[in-house]
Amino acid sequence: MPYFDNNATTPLLEAAEEAYMLASRDHWQNPSSPYRSAARARNLFDDDREWLAGLMGCPVEAIVFNSGATEGNNAVFNYLAGKHSSRARVVVSTIEHPSVLEPARAAFPDRVDYIPVLPSGISDLSVLAKLLKNPDIVLVSLMAANNESGVLQPWRKCLKMCRQKGVPFHTDASQWLGKMPSDGLGECDYVTACAHKFGGPKGVGFDIINQRETSFRSQLGGLHERGHRAGTENFPGIRSMVAALKYLYENLDRTLAEQEVRRNIFEKTLCQQIPGMRIIGSSDERLWNTVYLVMPGFANTRWVSLLDKRGFTVSTGSACASGTEGPSHVLAAMGIESQEAHRILRISGHWDTSSAAWNGLNAAFVEVWEELNRPKSSARETMVISV
């Protein structure tokens, strides 16, 4: 079944699967143990940390392995809340993932300021400039790329503004890493990422932490990760995550060029075939794999169901918001009215999504559109009379 919900989670890349199985079979020992077999695991573990630090452009000591971006985001806000006075405030964008918004509000109750977004989905940094005048701001958090719209956020500009004011900057790079060049991420004070968004296993990720923050602790109970995060390291998962990144960044230039062309052809063709359809964020830079559609009619759940019956998996938006009432907070922040929000579909391709798969999805959309618009037969016309 062609899978087009990769912004929610990705299938395990072959290179990542092989690395996981090999590490689980040959290097299952605790890397912190003193004997030789564990030391071999530790050497490979250290190699992976060093390679990742080189990719991110940060010191080796800045990498803290963990269970994923949700843990990492919670750790950053909880740490800063414990470090600063009750007057301290944080700034986040209105389109952050819930794993940023909820920890920020819990750690800094009634002390969160927001960067709004323009109708295009890009964060309005003119508002941030005003907020940074407040000396009580201790952190600014802006995601690198939005998980719903795919719109790239101006995190580099945000970082520069924070540097000028001496305010630490955090970015959740979960959707960026593996899809876009990693240049500059290591300059941020805090970065969070998770492997399952880029072809690695679930339950593993990492933080980049400011090296001035020697007292940073995400959880207690041991001296693992130089005391920053207690708990036996998930070496097979980390090995698999790094293998996924190695594969992706060796092929990134080709992927960017090929997949963006395929996505653009899909969008252009579909707009010609389904009148009244609108693409959110199409006028700005987006992730090459993401299409955020406002369909011209019918609830998005009907589209998802009928496309699924034809073998194509798409979503209505963020998987973390599924089951909630009303439109997502991202759509609300962008000013999308409720009537339109219930007709939103998110399509997110894979690094290996073929032209045939994009073409097949296009054809399936047209079939569903025709089915939804087909006049309903009356009961009299459909009644079967037995003689």
Wavefront OBJ file of the C-alpha trace (Angstrom):
o trace
v 0.000 0.000 0.000
v 1.529 3.371 -1.020
v 2.109 5.230 2.232
v 1.754 9.030 2.275
v 1.797 9.836 5.983
v 5.538 10.009 6.584
v 5.354 13.191 8.660
v 3.583 11.100 11.299
v 6.082 8.248 11.251
v 8.270 6.479 8.720
v 8.986 2.858 7.887
v 12.374 1.618 9.047
v 15.013 2.147 6.364
v 16.840 -1.004 5.303
v 20.180 0.387 6.492
v 18.645 1.209 9.872
v 17.096 -2.242 10.210
v 20.375 -3.974 9.404
v 22.261 -1.828 11.914
v 19.675 -2.526 14.611
v 19.731 -6.279 14.114
v 23.537 -6.442 14.024
v 23.906 -4.371 17.180
v 21.204 -6.385 18.973
v 22.949 -9.653 18.059
v 26.625 -8.765 18.529
v 26.664 -5.745 20.860
v 23.760 -6.208 23.258
v 25.920 -5.606 26.331
v 25.542 -2.522 28.502
v 27.983 0.015 26.987
v 28.784 1.299 30.486
v 29.992 -2.083 31.782
v 33.760 -2.584 32.373
v 34.504 -5.818 30.463
v 35.914 -6.108 26.940
v 32.715 -7.031 25.071
v 30.975 -4.008 26.563
v 34.000 -1.874 25.702
v 33.613 -2.840 22.040
v 29.996 -1.675 22.181
v 31.162 1.533 23.886
v 33.713 2.205 21.128
v 31.033 1.903 18.447
v 28.709 3.989 20.589
v 31.323 6.725 20.850
v 31.907 6.563 17.090
v 28.195 7.130 16.482
v 28.123 10.107 18.836
v 31.156 11.615 17.121
v 29.652 11.149 13.643
v 26.363 12.692 14.729
v 28.145 15.663 16.293
v 30.005 16.172 13.004
v 26.745 16.100 11.053
v 25.106 18.597 13.396
v 28.172 20.816 13.717
v 28.316 20.751 17.507
v 30.747 19.469 20.162
v 30.609 15.757 20.863
v 29.732 16.500 24.469
v 26.613 18.399 23.369
v 24.864 15.231 22.167
v 22.550 13.601 24.707
v 20.798 10.443 23.522
v 17.248 9.893 24.753
v 13.901 8.317 23.842
v 12.831 10.983 21.349
v 11.734 14.571 20.810
v 8.896 14.494 23.347
v 11.297 13.588 26.140
v 13.804 16.112 24.834
v 11.306 18.966 24.674
v 10.030 18.238 28.173
v 13.584 18.117 29.476
v 14.507 21.534 28.066
v 11.521 23.387 29.531
v 11.622 21.591 32.880
v 15.334 22.262 33.253
v 15.019 25.971 32.518
v 12.002 26.327 34.809
v 13.989 24.830 37.665
v 16.984 27.013 36.942
v 15.252 30.409 36.804
v 13.032 32.447 39.086
v 9.248 32.493 39.039
v 9.384 35.644 36.882
v 11.075 33.858 33.983
v 9.138 33.647 30.717
v 9.522 31.662 27.500
v 8.512 32.397 23.916
v 7.128 29.740 21.553
v 5.422 29.886 18.187
v 1.703 29.219 17.952
v 2.282 26.306 15.556
v 4.632 24.233 17.706
v 4.049 20.531 18.187
v 2.095 19.654 21.373
v 5.318 18.203 22.804
v 6.618 21.798 22.926
v 3.431 23.704 23.732
v 2.284 21.547 26.624
v 5.630 21.319 28.482
v 6.137 25.073 28.029
v 2.745 25.845 29.568
v 3.227 23.330 32.383
v 6.747 24.474 33.304
v 5.973 28.200 32.896
v 2.300 28.583 33.878
v 0.888 31.890 32.623
v 4.414 32.868 31.562
v 4.425 31.823 27.910
v 4.469 34.408 25.119
v 3.618 33.492 21.550
v 4.974 34.235 18.096
v 1.977 34.327 15.725
v 2.132 33.116 12.152
v 1.275 34.862 8.943
v -1.534 33.370 6.787
v 1.168 31.561 4.797
v 2.204 29.633 7.909
v 5.527 31.421 8.519
v 6.198 32.737 11.999
v 6.073 36.520 12.293
v 9.475 37.507 13.674
v 8.503 41.167 13.917
v 6.477 40.158 16.967
v 9.458 38.248 18.368
v 11.586 41.399 18.115
v 9.159 43.139 20.475
v 8.964 40.188 22.861
v 12.756 40.000 23.146
v 12.777 43.431 24.782
v 11.485 41.760 27.936
v 14.505 40.918 30.166
v 12.566 38.050 31.775
v 12.668 35.925 28.587
v 14.920 32.893 29.211
v 14.195 30.847 26.062
v 12.757 31.170 22.563
v 11.519 27.994 20.854
v 10.717 27.832 17.145
v 10.375 24.578 15.203
v 12.503 24.137 12.093
v 9.667 22.889 9.852
v 5.991 22.489 10.595
v 4.732 18.920 10.805
v 1.315 19.726 9.283
v 1.900 22.296 6.540
v 5.541 21.436 5.870
v 6.313 25.183 5.790
v 9.943 25.896 6.689
v 10.297 28.255 9.627
v 12.900 31.058 9.856
v 14.821 29.381 12.650
v 18.202 30.699 11.494
v 16.938 34.299 11.622
v 15.362 33.565 14.984
v 18.670 32.196 16.280
v 20.479 35.358 15.157
v 17.930 37.589 16.896
v 18.277 35.586 20.104
v 22.072 35.748 19.934
v 21.930 39.531 19.715
v 19.833 39.650 22.897
v 21.731 36.917 24.741
v 18.644 34.680 24.938
v 19.006 30.883 24.493
v 17.305 29.422 21.421
v 15.676 26.000 21.010
v 14.415 24.319 17.868
v 12.484 21.101 17.470
v 14.099 19.706 14.325
v 12.028 16.524 14.154
v 10.639 17.267 10.670
v 13.781 18.979 9.360
v 16.440 16.405 10.130
v 16.904 13.845 7.365
v 14.946 15.962 4.870
v 16.949 19.190 4.783
v 20.645 20.121 5.172
v 21.787 20.057 8.788
v 23.993 23.155 8.470
v 23.602 25.536 11.397
v 21.572 23.300 13.696
v 24.550 22.688 15.947
v 24.795 26.419 16.631
v 21.458 26.389 18.459
v 21.522 26.221 22.255
v 19.059 23.348 22.270
v 17.927 20.995 19.491
v 15.563 18.038 19.757
v 14.989 15.252 17.242
v 13.564 11.741 17.016
v 14.607 8.830 14.815
v 11.196 7.567 13.689
v 10.618 10.752 11.674
v 13.543 9.964 9.379
v 13.541 6.210 8.907
v 14.997 5.150 12.242
v 13.333 3.165 15.037
v 10.701 4.483 17.426
v 11.712 5.284 20.982
v 15.107 6.854 20.308
v 16.298 10.394 19.649
v 18.666 13.013 20.970
v 19.100 16.499 22.401
v 21.777 19.017 21.650
v 22.392 21.011 24.812
v 24.304 24.227 25.426
v 27.689 23.266 26.848
v 27.454 26.043 29.426
v 24.575 24.122 31.001
v 26.641 21.592 32.934
v 23.801 20.958 35.385
v 21.317 19.905 32.682
v 19.438 16.751 33.729
v 16.561 15.181 31.850
v 16.096 12.398 34.413
v 17.869 11.123 37.505
v 19.086 7.670 38.475
v 22.606 7.280 37.159
v 25.566 8.964 35.486
v 24.792 7.910 31.927
v 25.255 10.484 29.159
v 27.797 12.322 31.342
v 25.120 12.704 33.991
v 22.675 14.506 31.684
v 20.244 11.624 31.223
v 20.118 8.571 33.475
v 19.271 5.131 32.102
v 21.047 2.429 30.145
v 21.613 3.697 26.619
v 19.614 2.047 23.852
v 22.671 1.225 21.772
v 20.904 -0.823 19.031
v 18.372 1.993 18.616
v 21.077 4.663 18.530
v 23.135 2.623 16.087
v 20.062 2.262 13.874
v 19.237 5.976 14.079
v 22.729 7.003 13.029
v 22.710 4.463 10.185
v 19.474 6.035 8.894
v 21.001 9.509 8.956
v 24.158 8.317 7.220
v 22.103 6.826 4.411
v 19.889 9.896 4.045
v 22.651 12.478 4.043
v 24.721 10.506 1.565
v 21.762 10.741 -0.827
v 20.201 14.054 0.223
v 21.022 16.155 -2.849
v 19.544 13.558 -5.215
v 16.495 13.104 -3.014
v 15.792 16.823 -2.772
v 15.993 17.299 -6.517
v 13.954 14.239 -7.523
v 11.241 14.274 -4.880
v 10.468 17.973 -5.074
v 9.913 17.656 -8.815
v 7.598 14.673 -8.276
v 5.655 16.483 -5.563
v 5.274 19.599 -7.729
v 4.024 17.600 -10.718
v 1.479 15.902 -8.462
v 0.227 19.247 -7.178
v -0.016 20.863 -10.602
v -1.826 17.899 -12.139
v -4.247 17.516 -9.249
v -5.158 21.215 -9.286
v -6.010 20.889 -12.968
v -8.209 17.853 -12.367
v -10.033 18.904 -9.199
v -11.301 22.484 -9.535
v -11.415 24.617 -6.412
v -8.718 22.715 -4.546
v -6.202 24.857 -2.667
v -2.648 24.141 -1.466
v -1.686 25.724 1.857
v 1.817 27.167 1.990
v 2.480 26.796 -1.731
v 3.889 30.325 -2.001
v 6.614 29.667 0.580
v 9.437 27.199 1.082
v 8.173 23.829 2.252
v 9.482 20.381 2.946
v 9.844 18.622 -0.391
v 7.643 15.726 0.732
v 4.614 17.613 2.069
v 1.325 18.683 0.457
v -1.347 20.361 2.602
v -4.657 20.477 0.738
v -7.990 22.198 1.260
v -10.411 20.051 -0.692
v -13.306 21.795 -2.483
v -15.975 19.663 -0.871
v -16.749 16.806 1.515
v -15.244 16.056 4.929
v -11.609 15.009 5.032
v -12.533 11.790 6.843
v -14.497 10.663 3.789
v -11.498 11.359 1.561
v -9.186 9.423 3.871
v -11.548 6.437 3.983
v -12.127 6.256 0.226
v -8.443 6.725 -0.595
v -7.587 4.028 1.931
v -9.970 1.631 0.160
v -7.985 2.290 -3.004
v -4.747 1.469 -1.229
v -3.428 4.964 -0.480
v -2.694 6.183 3.047
v -3.037 9.926 3.701
v -3.989 11.847 6.836
v -6.121 14.744 8.037
v -3.149 16.407 9.727
v -1.067 15.742 12.813
v -1.374 12.226 14.217
v -0.948 13.712 17.705
v -4.162 15.688 17.215
v -6.296 12.816 15.946
v -9.530 12.413 17.854
v -9.643 16.011 19.071
v -12.655 18.162 18.376
v -12.334 21.084 16.007
v -9.489 22.065 13.701
v -5.861 21.696 14.708
v -4.147 24.568 16.507
v -1.888 24.993 13.467
v -4.841 25.679 11.175
v -6.399 27.984 13.748
v -3.126 29.913 14.045
v -3.046 30.330 10.270
v -6.560 31.744 10.257
v -8.142 28.774 8.492
v -11.877 28.796 9.171
v -13.491 25.774 10.762
v -15.497 24.936 7.638
v -12.305 24.671 5.588
v -10.349 22.975 8.363
v -12.643 19.944 8.157
v -11.709 19.551 4.497
v -7.932 19.494 5.065
v -5.758 16.600 3.914
v -2.038 16.165 4.546
v 0.081 14.139 2.151
v 3.683 13.427 3.089
v 5.866 11.304 0.856
v 8.988 9.267 1.526
v 12.561 9.537 0.299
v 11.885 6.612 -2.027
v 8.364 7.550 -3.179
v 8.327 6.810 -6.904
v 6.755 8.796 -9.714
v 4.406 5.848 -10.206
v 3.224 6.131 -6.597
v 2.569 9.882 -6.947
v 0.743 9.258 -10.246
v -1.300 6.489 -8.655
v -2.290 8.782 -5.794
v -3.331 11.411 -8.314
v -5.552 8.937 -10.148
v -7.064 7.759 -6.859
v -7.918 11.342 -5.904
v -9.719 11.842 -9.203
v -11.648 8.589 -8.749
v -12.733 9.599 -5.249
v -13.724 13.082 -6.446
v -15.896 11.552 -9.160
v -17.430 9.083 -6.704
v -18.238 11.763 -4.161
v -19.886 13.938 -6.815
v -21.836 11.103 -8.444
v -25.601 11.594 -8.086
v -27.139 9.175 -5.654
v -29.482 6.653 -7.208
v -32.980 6.718 -5.837
v -34.276 3.800 -3.886
v -36.745 3.071 -6.714
v -33.918 2.871 -9.266
v -31.767 0.601 -7.138
v -34.505 -1.703 -5.902
v -34.183 -5.243 -7.134
v -37.568 -6.830 -7.742
v -37.785 -10.561 -7.638
v -40.192 -12.154 -10.031
l 1 2 3 4 5 6 7 8 9 10 11 12 13 14 15 16 17 18 19 20 21 22 23 24 25 26 27 28 29 30 31 32 33 34 35 36 37 38 39 40 41 42 43 44 45 46 47 48 49 50 51 52 53 54 55 56 57 58 59 60 61 62 63 64 65 66 67 68 69 70 71 72 73 74 75 76 77 78 79 80 81 82 83 84 85 86 87 88 89 90 91 92 93 94 95 96 97 98 99 100 101 102 103 104 105 106 107 108 109 110 111 112 113 114 115 116 117 118 119 120 121 122 123 124 125 126 127 128 129 130 131 132 133 134 135 136 137 138 139 140 141 142 143 144 145 146 147 148 149 150 151 152 153 154 155 156 157 158 159 160 161 162 163 164 165 166 167 168 169 170 171 172 173 174 175 176 177 178 179 180 181 182 183 184 185 186 187 188 189 190 191 192 193 194 195 196 197 198 199 200 201 202 203 204 205 206 207 208 209 210 211 212 213 214 215 216 217 218 219 220 221 222 223 224 225 226 227 228 229 230 231 232 233 234 235 236 237 238 239 240 241 242 243 244 245 246 247 248 249 250 251 252 253 254 255 256 257 258 259 260 261 262 263 264 265 266 267 268 269 270 271 272 273 274 275 276 277 278 279 280 281 282 283 284 285 286 287 288 289 290 291 292 293 294 295 296 297 298 299 300 301 302 303 304 305 306 307 308 309 310 311 312 313 314 315 316 317 318 319 320 321 322 323 324 325 326 327 328 329 330 331 332 333 334 335 336 337 338 339 340 341 342 343 344 345 346 347 348 349 350 351 352 353 354 355 356 357 358 359 360 361 362 363 364 365 366 367 368 369 370 371 372 373 374 375 376 377 378 379 380 381 382 383 384 385 386 387
